[in-house]
Amino acid sequence: MRQSGKVAAMVMQELAKSIAPGITTAELDKKAEKLIREAGAEPAFLGYRGFPGSICTSINNEVVHGIPGLRRLKEGDIISIDLGVRLKGYYSDTAATFAVGQVSALARRLIDVTRQSLEEAIAAMRVGAHLGDISHAVQSYVEANRFSVVYSYAGHGIGTEMHEEPQVPNVGPPGRGPRLQAGMVLAIEPMVNAGAADVEVLDDGWTVVTRDGSLSAHFEHSVALTEEGPLVLTAL
């Protein structure tokens, strides 16, 4: 899983270099697939439950599961990229939100708060803690910064399958849920809206958008829990 995670992190780093006004999301998808396969791995999303791309590309008010296509990024957009890698039978899953050129102060703050909410969640991942402590870390940080946590979607366990138990909600009280044990690997992924938390799915059956049209950001890491603490597998 370390090896799979390193591939995912490398691909995300390379995609970040390509994000600029004028590029299409299909071009980003093509680059991601090429990099993953050149690393001896497989794009975990491609064909998963029928998904047509190697990455998810969600722009502005799109929360998650945006389908790559001919849409071109423009100055002031924000784009969330979610990608998965399968290597030697093991999965990794990571996501990040990027500014396209100069963005509004609100968009920048949304990205920063969402990224930090993931860091707060990872810091709460300790042997003997409860799953709810991770959820509470996300919710309390986001709401203290006057944004909304998407409650309709959650993180998950990950290993020899892309989605394993337990689900990892981004909202909830601390001290609840199963105890965390060494050896667990969780994909923690806060999704945060600048407006209300409500979302809906477009007619394509995949793309999740904010119901009020507000901006949304998404960050994710696959994190292993060791006796010494959390180990982020999808970081270089």
Residue pairs with C-beta under 8 A, 6 or more apart in sequence:
1 90
1 91
1 92
1 159
1 185
1 222
1 224
1 233
2 233
3 87
3 88
3 90
4 41
4 85
4 86
4 87
4 88
4 90
4 91
4 92
4 233
5 85
5 92
5 94
5 222
5 232
5 233
5 234
5 235
6 233
6 236
7 36
7 39
7 41
7 85
7 87
7 92
8 83
8 84
8 85
8 92
8 93
8 94
8 222
8 234
9 94
9 234
9 235
9 236
10 35
10 39
10 236
11 32
11 35
11 36
11 39
11 83
11 85
12 81
12 83
12 94
12 96
12 234
13 236
14 31
14 35
15 28
15 31
15 32
15 55
15 81
15 83
16 96
16 98
18 27
18 28
18 31
19 28
19 73
19 79
19 98
19 100
20 73
20 100
20 101
21 72
21 73
21 74
21 75
21 77
21 100
21 101
22 72
22 73
22 74
23 72
23 73
24 68
24 69
24 70
24 71
24 72
24 73
25 57
25 59
25 66
25 68
25 69
25 70
25 71
25 73
25 79
26 68
26 69
26 70
28 55
28 57
28 68
28 81
29 53
29 54
29 55
29 57
29 68
32 43
32 54
32 55
32 83
33 43
33 46
33 54
36 42
36 43
36 54
36 83
36 85
37 43
39 85
39 87
40 87
41 85
41 86
41 87
42 85
42 86
42 87
43 54
43 55
43 83
43 84
43 85
43 86
44 83
44 84
44 85
44 86
44 91
44 92
44 93
44 162
45 51
45 53
45 54
45 55
45 56
45 82
45 83
45 84
46 52
46 53
46 54
48 84
48 162
51 65
51 67
51 206
52 67
52 68
53 67
53 68
54 68
54 83
55 68
55 81
55 82
55 83
56 64
56 65
56 66
56 67
56 68
56 80
56 81
56 82
56 83
56 95
57 66
57 67
57 68
57 79
57 80
57 81
58 64
58 65
58 66
58 79
58 80
58 82
58 207
58 208
58 216
58 218
59 66
59 71
59 73
59 77
59 78
59 79
59 80
60 77
60 78
60 215
60 216
61 209
61 210
61 213
61 214
61 215
61 216
62 80
62 207
62 208
62 209
62 216
63 80
63 150
63 153
63 191
63 193
63 199
63 208
63 209
63 210
63 216
63 218
64 80
64 82
64 153
64 191
64 208
64 218
65 82
65 206
65 207
65 208
66 80
66 206
66 207
67 204
67 206
67 207
73 79
73 100
74 100
75 100
75 101
75 102
76 100
76 101
76 102
76 103
76 104
76 107
77 100
77 101
77 103
78 97
78 98
78 99
78 100
78 103
78 107
78 110
78 111
78 215
78 217
79 97
79 98
79 100
80 95
80 96
80 97
80 98
80 216
80 217
80 218
81 95
81 96
81 97
81 98
82 93
82 94
82 95
82 218
82 220
83 93
83 94
83 95
84 91
84 92
84 93
84 94
84 162
85 91
85 92
86 162
89 160
90 159
90 160
91 158
91 159
91 160
91 161
91 162
91 222
92 158
92 222
92 233
92 234
93 158
93 162
93 187
93 189
93 220
93 222
93 234
94 220
94 221
94 222
94 234
95 189
95 218
95 219
95 220
96 115
96 218
96 219
96 220
97 111
97 114
97 115
97 217
97 218
97 219
98 111
99 107
99 108
99 111
106 194
106 215
107 194
107 215
109 145
110 147
110 192
110 194
110 215
110 216
110 217
111 217
113 141
113 142
113 145
113 147
113 192
113 217
114 142
114 147
114 190
114 191
114 192
114 217
114 218
114 219
115 217
115 219
116 141
117 137
117 138
117 141
117 142
117 190
117 192
117 219
118 138
118 188
118 189
118 190
118 219
118 220
118 221
120 137
120 138
120 140
120 141
121 134
121 135
121 137
121 138
121 170
121 188
121 190
122 188
122 221
122 223
122 230
122 232
123 137
123 230
124 133
124 134
124 136
124 137
125 133
125 134
125 180
125 186
125 188
125 223
125 225
125 229
125 230
126 133
126 180
126 225
126 229
126 230
127 180
127 181
127 182
127 225
127 227
128 179
128 180
129 179
129 180
130 174
130 175
130 176
130 177
130 178
130 179
130 180
131 166
131 168
131 176
131 177
131 178
131 180
132 172
132 173
132 174
132 175
132 176
132 177
133 174
133 175
133 180
134 168
134 186
134 188
135 168
135 169
135 170
135 171
135 172
135 173
135 174
135 177
136 172
136 173
136 174
138 149
138 170
138 171
138 188
138 190
139 149
139 170
139 171
139 172
142 148
142 149
142 170
142 190
142 192
143 149
147 192
147 193
147 194
148 192
148 193
148 194
148 195
148 196
148 197
149 170
149 171
149 190
149 191
149 192
149 193
149 197
150 170
150 191
150 192
150 193
150 197
150 199
150 216
151 169
151 170
151 171
151 197
152 197
152 199
152 208
153 191
153 199
153 208
154 167
154 168
154 169
154 170
154 189
155 167
155 168
155 169
155 170
155 186
155 187
155 188
155 189
155 220
156 163
156 164
156 165
156 166
156 167
156 168
156 186
156 187
157 163
157 164
157 165
157 166
157 168
157 184
157 185
157 186
157 187
158 164
158 185
158 186
158 187
158 222
159 185
166 177
166 178
166 186
168 186
168 187
168 188
168 189
170 189
170 190
170 191
180 225
181 225
182 225
182 226
182 227
183 224
183 225
184 224
184 225
185 222
185 223
185 224
185 225
185 233
186 222
186 223
186 225
187 220
187 221
187 222
187 223
188 220
188 221
188 223
189 218
189 219
189 220
190 218
190 219
190 220
191 216
191 217
191 218
192 216
192 217
192 218
193 199
193 210
193 214
193 215
193 216
194 214
194 215
194 216
195 210
195 212
195 213
195 214
195 215
196 210
196 211
196 212
196 214
198 210
198 211
198 212
199 208
199 209
199 210
199 211
200 208
200 209
200 211
201 207
201 208
201 209
202 208
202 209
209 216
210 216
220 234
221 232
221 233
221 234
221 235
222 232
222 233
222 234
223 230
223 231
223 232
223 233
224 230
224 231
224 233
225 231
